[in-house]
Amino acid sequence: MIKINCLPVALIILIMATAPVIDSCTTTRIVTKYDSDTFANNPLNKKTTWAFAWGLVQPKDINPKCDSRFNHLDMVTQKNNLGFALISVLSLGIVMPQRIEWSCAPYSPPTDSLGHN
């Protein structure tokens, strides 16, 4: 008679059930000169993009809708989680989602020097 220990099976089932809701497994963040740690003036924008057919069908370009006077991105983050990885693996690469987050740099009006010509 073969005995199966239920603890490892239950642990594997628990991990597989909670894995898709884990926020992020890999994150790549690009930050420029101005960091947007304050959300009052620079809200964080988020969008999930989907590529299909092993990358042959790319997602549409994202318009960040930054202030047209300055029009600079401050920060871009690309996130991939276990759920997205499982979708990619189970579909054999036909469907590949990823999460993109970005914020715009605040408008910085030009300044003149004072008192010196």
DSSP file (Angstrom, degrees, kcal/mol; ACC not computed):
  #  RESIDUE AA STRUCTURE BP1 BP2  ACC     N-H-->O    O-->H-N    N-H-->O    O-->H-N    TCO  KAPPA ALPHA  PHI   PSI    X-CA   Y-CA   Z-CA
    1    1 A M              0   0    0      0, 0.0     2,-0.5     0, 0.0     0, 0.0   0.000 360.0 360.0 360.0 131.2    0.0    0.0    0.0
    2    2 A I        -     0   0    0      2,-0.0     2,-0.5     0, 0.0     0, 0.0  -0.815 360.0-152.8 -98.2 129.5    1.4    3.4   -1.0
    3    3 A K        -     0   0    0     -2,-0.5     2,-0.5     2,-0.0     0, 0.0  -0.861   4.0-156.6-101.5 133.9    0.9    6.3    1.3
    4    4 A I        -     0   0    0     -2,-0.5     2,-0.5     3,-0.0     3,-0.0  -0.942  17.6-130.4-110.4 125.7    0.7    9.9   -0.1
    5    5 A N     >  -     0   0    0     -2,-0.5     4,-0.8     1,-0.2    -2,-0.0  -0.633  14.0-156.9 -75.0 122.9    1.5   12.7    2.2
    6    6 A C  H  > S+     0   0    0     -2,-0.5     4,-2.6     1,-0.2     5,-0.2   0.711  79.5  73.9 -76.9 -21.7   -1.3   15.3    1.9
    7    7 A L  H  > S+     0   0    0      1,-0.2     4,-2.4     2,-0.2     5,-0.2   0.946  98.1  43.4 -63.3 -50.5    0.8   18.2    3.1
    8    8 A P  H  > S+     0   0    0      0, 0.0     4,-2.3     0, 0.0    -1,-0.2   0.891 115.3  50.4 -62.7 -36.1    2.9   18.7   -0.1
    9    9 A V  H  X S+     0   0    0     -4,-0.8     4,-2.2     2,-0.2    -2,-0.2   0.925 112.3  46.4 -65.5 -43.9   -0.2   18.2   -2.3
   10   10 A A  H  X S+     0   0    0     -4,-2.6     4,-2.4     1,-0.2    -1,-0.2   0.882 112.2  51.6 -65.3 -38.4   -2.2   20.8   -0.3
   11   11 A L  H  X S+     0   0    0     -4,-2.4     4,-2.4    -5,-0.2    -2,-0.2   0.908 110.0  48.6 -65.4 -42.2    0.8   23.2   -0.4
   12   12 A I  H  X S+     0   0    0     -4,-2.3     4,-2.5     2,-0.2    -2,-0.2   0.912 112.2  48.6 -64.0 -42.9    1.1   22.8   -4.2
   13   13 A I  H  X S+     0   0    0     -4,-2.2     4,-2.0     2,-0.2    -2,-0.2   0.905 111.6  50.1 -64.1 -41.4   -2.6   23.4   -4.7
   14   14 A L  H  X S+     0   0    0     -4,-2.4     4,-1.9     2,-0.2    -2,-0.2   0.915 111.8  47.7 -63.1 -43.8   -2.5   26.5   -2.4
   15   15 A I  H  X S+     0   0    0     -4,-2.4     4,-1.8     1,-0.2    -2,-0.2   0.917 113.1  48.0 -63.8 -43.7    0.5   27.9   -4.3
   16   16 A M  H  < S+     0   0    0     -4,-2.5    -1,-0.2     1,-0.2    -2,-0.2   0.831 112.0  50.2 -68.0 -31.0   -1.2   27.3   -7.7
   17   17 A A  H  < S+     0   0    0     -4,-2.0    -1,-0.2    -5,-0.2    -2,-0.2   0.851 118.9  35.8 -75.6 -34.2   -4.5   28.9   -6.5
   18   18 A T  H >< S+     0   0    0     -4,-1.9     3,-1.0    -5,-0.2     4,-0.4   0.639  96.5  84.2 -94.2 -15.4   -2.9   32.0   -5.1
   19   19 A A  G >< S+     0   0    0     -4,-1.8     3,-1.5     1,-0.2    64,-0.5   0.879  83.9  56.4 -59.2 -43.1   -0.1   32.5   -7.8
   20   20 A P  G 3  S+     0   0    0      0, 0.0    -1,-0.2     0, 0.0    63,-0.2   0.748 106.2  51.6 -65.1 -19.7   -2.3   34.3  -10.4
   21   21 A V  G <  S+     0   0    0     -3,-1.0     2,-0.2    -4,-0.2    -2,-0.2   0.454  78.2 117.3 -96.1   0.3   -3.2   37.0   -7.9
   22   22 A I    <   -     0   0    0     -3,-1.5    61,-0.3    -4,-0.4    60,-0.2  -0.507  68.7-130.7 -67.1 135.3    0.4   37.8   -6.9
   23   23 A D  S    S-     0   0    0      1,-0.2     2,-0.3    -2,-0.2    -1,-0.1   0.917  71.9 -10.7 -60.7 -51.9    1.0   41.4   -7.9
   24   24 A S        +     0   0    0      1,-0.1    57,-0.3    57,-0.1    -1,-0.2  -0.971  37.9 179.6-157.3 135.7    4.3   41.1   -9.7
   25   25 A C  S    S+     0   0    0     55,-2.0     2,-0.4     1,-0.4    56,-0.2   0.809  85.9  22.4 -97.8 -45.2    7.1   38.6  -10.3
   26   26 A T  E     -A   80   0A   0     54,-2.6    54,-2.4     2,-0.0     2,-0.4  -0.975  66.7-177.4-125.9 140.5    9.3   40.8  -12.5
   27   27 A T  E     -A   79   0A   0     -2,-0.4     2,-0.5    52,-0.2    52,-0.2  -0.999   9.6-169.3-137.6 132.4    9.4   44.5  -12.7
   28   28 A T  E     -A   78   0A   0     50,-2.5    50,-2.8    -2,-0.4     2,-0.4  -0.991  14.4-171.7-119.8 122.7   11.5   46.8  -14.9
   29   29 A R  E     -A   77   0A   0     -2,-0.5     2,-0.5    48,-0.2    48,-0.2  -0.952  10.5-167.2-120.9 132.7   11.4   50.5  -14.0
   30   30 A I  E     -A   76   0A   0     46,-3.4    46,-2.5    -2,-0.4     2,-0.4  -0.981  10.9-178.0-117.6 122.6   12.8   53.4  -16.0
   31   31 A V  E     -A   75   0A   0     -2,-0.5    44,-0.2    44,-0.2     4,-0.1  -0.975   7.6-159.2-123.4 133.8   13.1   56.7  -14.2
   32   32 A T        -     0   0    0     42,-2.6    42,-0.1     2,-0.4    -1,-0.0  -0.048  50.4 -63.1 -93.3-159.7   14.3   59.9  -15.8
   33   33 A K  S    S+     0   0    0      1,-0.1     2,-0.6    -2,-0.0    41,-0.1   0.869 121.7  56.4 -57.6 -42.0   15.7   63.1  -14.2
   34   34 A Y  S    S-     0   0    0      2,-0.0    -2,-0.4    72,-0.0     2,-0.4  -0.831  76.3-151.0 -99.2 124.4   12.4   63.9  -12.3
   35   35 A D        -     0   0    0     -2,-0.6     2,-0.9    -4,-0.1     3,-0.3  -0.780   6.0-145.9 -94.8 137.1   11.0   61.3  -10.0
   36   36 A S        +     0   0    0     -2,-0.4    -1,-0.1     1,-0.2    39,-0.0  -0.489  46.6 139.4-102.5  63.2    7.2   61.2   -9.6
   37   37 A D        +     0   0    0     -2,-0.9     2,-0.6     2,-0.0    -1,-0.2   0.663  58.1  75.6 -78.5 -15.3    6.9   60.1   -6.0
   38   38 A T     >  -     0   0    0     -3,-0.3     4,-0.7     1,-0.1     3,-0.2  -0.866  60.5-169.5 -99.2 126.2    4.1   62.6   -5.4
   39   39 A F  T  4 S+     0   0    0     -2,-0.6    -1,-0.1     1,-0.2     5,-0.0   0.526  71.1  83.5 -91.3  -6.6    0.8   61.5   -6.9
   40   40 A A  T  4 S+     0   0    0      1,-0.2    -1,-0.2     2,-0.1    -2,-0.0   0.936 111.2  16.9 -62.8 -45.6   -0.9   64.9   -6.3
   41   41 A N  T  4 S+     0   0    0      1,-0.2    -1,-0.2    -3,-0.2    -2,-0.2   0.638 132.8  45.7-100.5 -18.1    0.5   66.4   -9.5
   42   42 A N  S  < S-     0   0    0     -4,-0.7    -1,-0.2    64,-0.1    -2,-0.1  -0.764  73.4-163.0-130.1  86.0    1.6   63.2  -11.3
   43   43 A P        -     0   0    0      0, 0.0     2,-0.5     0, 0.0    61,-0.4  -0.377  25.2-115.9 -68.2 149.0   -1.0   60.4  -11.2
   44   44 A L        -     0   0    0     59,-0.1     2,-0.3    -5,-0.0    59,-0.2  -0.756  29.3-153.0 -85.8 123.6    0.2   56.9  -12.0
   45   45 A N  E     -B  102   0A   0     57,-3.1    57,-2.1    -2,-0.5     2,-0.3  -0.772  11.4-167.4 -99.0 143.8   -1.4   55.6  -15.2
   46   46 A K  E     +B  101   0A   0     -2,-0.3     2,-0.3    55,-0.2    55,-0.2  -0.975  12.7 165.3-134.4 144.8   -1.8   51.8  -15.7
   47   47 A K  E     -B  100   0A   0     53,-2.3    53,-3.1    -2,-0.3     2,-0.6  -0.953  27.9-138.2-157.0 139.0   -2.7   49.7  -18.7
   48   48 A T  E     -B   99   0A   0     -2,-0.3     2,-0.3    51,-0.2    51,-0.2  -0.883  25.7-162.5 -97.2 125.2   -2.5   46.0  -19.5
   49   49 A T  E     -B   98   0A   0     49,-2.7    49,-2.0    -2,-0.6     2,-0.4  -0.776   3.5-151.1-107.8 153.9   -1.3   45.4  -23.1
   50   50 A W  E     -B   97   0A   0     -2,-0.3     2,-0.4    47,-0.2    10,-0.1  -0.986   6.7-167.9-129.5 125.4   -1.7   42.2  -25.0
   51   51 A A  E     -B   96   0A   0     45,-2.2    45,-2.8    -2,-0.4     2,-0.3  -0.862  15.3-161.1-105.9 147.9    0.6   40.8  -27.8
   52   52 A F  E > > +BC  95  57A   0      5,-2.5     5,-2.3    -2,-0.4     3,-0.5  -0.858  56.5  26.3-128.5 161.3   -0.6   37.9  -29.9
   53   53 A A  G > 5S-     0   0    0     41,-2.0     3,-1.8    -2,-0.3    41,-0.2   0.916 129.9 -52.0  55.1  53.5    0.9   35.3  -32.2
   54   54 A W  G 3 5S-     0   0    0     39,-1.8    -1,-0.2     1,-0.3    40,-0.1   0.773 110.8 -49.1  59.3  31.0    4.3   35.2  -30.6
   55   55 A G  G < 5S+     0   0    0     -3,-0.5    -1,-0.3    38,-0.3    -2,-0.2   0.424 111.7 115.2  91.2   0.0    4.7   39.0  -30.9
   56   56 A L  T < 5S+     0   0    0     -3,-1.8     2,-0.8    -4,-0.4    -3,-0.2   0.854  77.5  50.4 -69.7 -32.8    3.7   39.2  -34.6
   57   57 A V  B   <S-C   52   0A   0     -5,-2.3    -5,-2.5     0, 0.0    -2,-0.2  -0.894  85.6-163.7-106.3 102.8    0.6   41.2  -33.5
   58   58 A Q        -     0   0    0     -2,-0.8    -7,-0.1    -7,-0.2     3,-0.1  -0.488  23.7-101.1 -85.4 153.7    1.9   44.0  -31.3
   59   59 A P        -     0   0    0      0, 0.0    -1,-0.1     0, 0.0     3,-0.1  -0.320  48.2 -90.2 -67.9 158.2   -0.3   46.1  -28.9
   60   60 A K        -     0   0    0      1,-0.1   -10,-0.1   -10,-0.1     2,-0.0  -0.318  51.2 -92.4 -65.0 151.4   -1.3   49.6  -30.0
   61   61 A D        -     0   0    0     -3,-0.1     2,-0.5     1,-0.1    -1,-0.1  -0.345  40.6-124.4 -62.2 146.4    0.9   52.4  -29.0
   62   62 A I        -     0   0    0     -3,-0.1    -1,-0.1   -15,-0.0     3,-0.0  -0.842   9.8-146.8 -98.3 125.9    0.0   54.1  -25.7
   63   63 A N        -     0   0    0     -2,-0.5    -2,-0.0     1,-0.1     0, 0.0  -0.837   7.6-160.1 -87.6 112.6   -0.6   57.8  -25.7
   64   64 A P        -     0   0    0      0, 0.0    -1,-0.1     0, 0.0    40,-0.1   0.684  20.5-141.1 -71.1 -15.1    0.6   58.9  -22.3
   65   65 A K        +     0   0    0      1,-0.1    39,-0.1     6,-0.0     2,-0.1   0.908  35.4 172.5  56.1  47.3   -1.4   62.1  -22.5
   66   66 A C        -     0   0    0      1,-0.1     2,-0.1    37,-0.1    -1,-0.1  -0.382  48.5 -71.8 -78.1 164.1    1.3   64.2  -20.8
   67   67 A D    >>  -     0   0    0     38,-0.3     4,-3.4     5,-0.2     3,-1.4  -0.386  42.5-139.0 -57.5 124.8    1.0   68.0  -20.6
   68   68 A S  T 34 S+     0   0    0      1,-0.3    -1,-0.2     2,-0.2    -2,-0.1   0.710  98.2  64.3 -65.9 -20.1    1.5   69.3  -24.1
   69   69 A R  T 34 S+     0   0    0      1,-0.1    -1,-0.3    40,-0.0    -2,-0.1   0.802 127.2   8.8 -71.1 -27.6    3.7   72.2  -22.8
   70   70 A F  T <4 S-     0   0    0     -3,-1.4    -2,-0.2    35,-0.1    -1,-0.1   0.715  78.9-174.5-120.5 -46.2    6.3   69.8  -21.5
   71   71 A N     <  +     0   0    0     -4,-3.4     2,-0.4     1,-0.2    -3,-0.1   0.841  31.6 139.3  50.2  49.5    5.3   66.3  -22.8
   72   72 A H        -     0   0    0     33,-0.3    33,-2.9    -5,-0.1     2,-0.3  -0.964  49.6-131.1-122.5 139.7    7.9   64.3  -21.0
   73   73 A L  E     - D   0 104A   0     -2,-0.4    31,-0.3    31,-0.3     3,-0.1  -0.665  15.7-170.7 -81.7 143.4    7.5   60.9  -19.3
   74   74 A D  E     +     0   0A   0     29,-3.1   -42,-2.6     1,-0.4     2,-0.3   0.784  67.5   5.5-100.4 -39.1    8.9   60.7  -15.8
   75   75 A M  E     -AD  31 103A   0     28,-1.6    28,-2.0   -44,-0.2     2,-0.4  -0.995  54.2-171.5-152.8 138.6    8.7   57.0  -15.1
   76   76 A V  E     -AD  30 102A   0    -46,-2.5   -46,-3.4    -2,-0.3     2,-0.4  -1.000   8.7-174.1-132.5 132.5    7.8   53.8  -17.0
   77   77 A T  E     -AD  29 101A   0     24,-3.3    24,-2.8    -2,-0.4     2,-0.5  -0.994   9.0-162.0-128.9 132.6    7.4   50.4  -15.3
   78   78 A Q  E     -AD  28 100A   0    -50,-2.8   -50,-2.5    -2,-0.4     2,-0.4  -0.964  15.8-170.9-112.3 126.8    6.7   47.1  -17.1
   79   79 A K  E     -AD  27  99A   0     20,-3.2    20,-2.5    -2,-0.5     2,-0.4  -0.924  12.4-176.1-122.0 143.6    5.4   44.3  -14.8
   80   80 A N  E     -A   26   0A   0    -54,-2.4   -54,-2.6    -2,-0.4   -55,-2.0  -0.997  10.8-170.8-135.0 131.1    4.9   40.7  -15.5
   81   81 A N     >  -     0   0    0     -2,-0.4     4,-2.3   -57,-0.3     5,-0.2  -0.644  40.1 -97.4-117.2 176.8    3.3   38.3  -12.9
   82   82 A L  H  > S+     0   0    0    -63,-0.3     4,-2.7     1,-0.2     5,-0.2   0.858 121.3  56.0 -63.8 -36.1    2.9   34.6  -12.6
   83   83 A G  H  > S+     0   0    0    -64,-0.5     4,-2.2   -61,-0.3    -1,-0.2   0.922 109.1  46.3 -61.5 -44.3   -0.6   34.8  -14.0
   84   84 A F  H  > S+     0   0    0      2,-0.2     4,-2.2     1,-0.2    -2,-0.2   0.896 112.5  51.1 -64.4 -40.0    0.6   36.5  -17.2
   85   85 A A  H  X S+     0   0    0     -4,-2.3     4,-2.6     1,-0.2    -2,-0.2   0.907 109.5  50.2 -64.0 -41.0    3.4   34.0  -17.5
   86   86 A L  H  X S+     0   0    0     -4,-2.7     4,-3.2     2,-0.2     5,-0.3   0.899 108.9  51.8 -64.8 -39.5    1.0   31.1  -17.1
   87   87 A I  H  X S+     0   0    0     -4,-2.2     4,-1.8     1,-0.2     8,-0.3   0.924 112.0  47.2 -60.7 -43.4   -1.3   32.6  -19.8
   88   88 A S  H  <>S+     0   0    0     -4,-2.2     5,-3.1     2,-0.2     6,-0.3   0.915 116.6  42.9 -64.6 -43.1    1.7   32.9  -22.1
   89   89 A V  H ><5S+     0   0    0     -4,-2.6     3,-1.5     3,-0.2    -2,-0.2   0.932 114.1  49.2 -70.5 -45.9    2.9   29.3  -21.4
   90   90 A L  H 3<5S+     0   0    0     -4,-3.2    -1,-0.2     1,-0.3    -2,-0.2   0.812 113.9  46.3 -66.6 -28.6   -0.5   27.7  -21.6
   91   91 A S  T ><5S-     0   0    0     -4,-1.8     3,-1.5    -5,-0.3    -1,-0.3   0.352 112.7-121.0 -91.7   7.4   -1.3   29.4  -24.9
   92   92 A L  T < 5S-     0   0    0     -3,-1.5    -3,-0.2     1,-0.3    -2,-0.1   0.833  73.1 -51.8  56.5  35.3    2.2   28.5  -26.2
   93   93 A G  T 3 <S+     0   0    0     -5,-3.1   -39,-1.8     2,-0.3    -1,-0.3   0.463 111.9 117.0  85.0   2.6    3.0   32.1  -26.7
   94   94 A I  S <  S+     0   0    0     -3,-1.5   -41,-2.0    -6,-0.3     2,-0.4   0.867  81.6  34.8 -70.1 -34.4   -0.1   33.0  -28.7
   95   95 A V  E     +B   52   0A   0     -8,-0.3    -2,-0.3   -43,-0.2    -4,-0.2  -0.986  68.0 174.9-123.2 126.1   -1.2   35.4  -26.0
   96   96 A M  E     -B   51   0A   0    -45,-2.8   -45,-2.2    -2,-0.4     2,-0.2  -0.845   7.5-173.6-134.9  98.3    1.3   37.5  -24.0
   97   97 A P  E     +B   50   0A   0      0, 0.0     2,-0.3     0, 0.0   -47,-0.2  -0.544   5.1 175.4 -87.4 156.5   -0.1   40.1  -21.6
   98   98 A Q  E     -B   49   0A   0    -49,-2.0   -49,-2.7    -2,-0.2     2,-0.5  -0.975  26.9-123.9-153.8 154.2    2.0   42.6  -19.6
   99   99 A R  E     -BD  48  79A   0    -20,-2.5   -20,-3.2    -2,-0.3     2,-0.4  -0.865  23.1-166.4-103.9 129.2    1.2   45.5  -17.3
  100  100 A I  E     -BD  47  78A   0    -53,-3.1   -53,-2.3    -2,-0.5     2,-0.4  -0.951   5.8-177.8-116.4 133.6    2.6   49.0  -18.1
  101  101 A E  E     +BD  46  77A   0    -24,-2.8   -24,-3.3    -2,-0.4     2,-0.3  -0.983  10.7 163.5-127.0 142.2    2.6   51.9  -15.6
  102  102 A W  E     -BD  45  76A   0    -57,-2.1   -57,-3.1    -2,-0.4     2,-0.3  -0.985  19.4-161.4-151.8 160.7    3.8   55.4  -16.3
  103  103 A S  E     - D   0  75A   0    -28,-2.0   -29,-3.1    -2,-0.3   -28,-1.6  -0.986  22.4-122.5-142.2 152.7    3.7   58.9  -15.1
  104  104 A C  E     - D   0  73A   0    -61,-0.4   -31,-0.3    -2,-0.3     3,-0.1  -0.656  29.1-108.9 -94.1 148.3    4.4   62.3  -16.7
  105  105 A A        -     0   0    0    -33,-2.9   -33,-0.3    -2,-0.3   -38,-0.3  -0.527  42.9-105.5 -71.2 141.4    7.0   64.8  -15.6
  106  106 A P        -     0   0    0      0, 0.0     2,-0.2     0, 0.0    -1,-0.1  -0.341  42.3 -91.8 -67.2 150.9    5.4   67.9  -14.1
  107  107 A Y        -     0   0    0      1,-0.1   -37,-0.0    -3,-0.1    -3,-0.0  -0.427  39.9-164.7 -63.4 131.1    5.4   71.0  -16.1
  108  108 A S        -     0   0    0     -2,-0.2     3,-0.1    -3,-0.1    -1,-0.1  -0.894  10.9-146.3-121.7  99.4    8.5   73.0  -15.3
  109  109 A P        -     0   0    0      0, 0.0     2,-0.0     0, 0.0   -39,-0.0  -0.320  28.9-100.1 -65.9 147.7    8.2   76.6  -16.6
  110  110 A P        -     0   0    0      0, 0.0     2,-0.3     0, 0.0     0, 0.0  -0.363  39.1-151.2 -65.7 146.0   11.4   78.2  -17.8
  111  111 A T        -     0   0    0     -3,-0.1     2,-0.3    -2,-0.0    -3,-0.0  -0.894   1.8-140.6-119.8 150.8   13.0   80.6  -15.3
  112  112 A D        -     0   0    0     -2,-0.3     2,-0.1     1,-0.1     0, 0.0  -0.725  28.4-103.4-104.1 157.0   15.2   83.7  -15.9
  113  113 A S        -     0   0    0     -2,-0.3     2,-0.5     3,-0.1    -1,-0.1  -0.477  35.0-125.8 -76.5 153.9   18.2   84.7  -13.9
  114  114 A L  S    S-     0   0    0     -2,-0.1     3,-0.1     1,-0.1    -1,-0.0  -0.882  75.3 -11.1-106.4 126.4   17.8   87.5  -11.4
  115  115 A G  S    S+     0   0    0     -2,-0.5     2,-0.5     1,-0.1    -1,-0.1   0.300 104.3  99.6  80.4  -9.9   20.0   90.6  -11.3
  116  116 A H              0   0    0      1,-0.1    -3,-0.1     0, 0.0    -1,-0.1  -0.939 360.0 360.0-116.3 132.4   22.8   89.5  -13.7
  117  117 A N              0   0    0     -2,-0.5    -1,-0.1    -3,-0.1    -2,-0.0   0.408 360.0 360.0 -99.7 360.0   22.9   90.4  -17.4
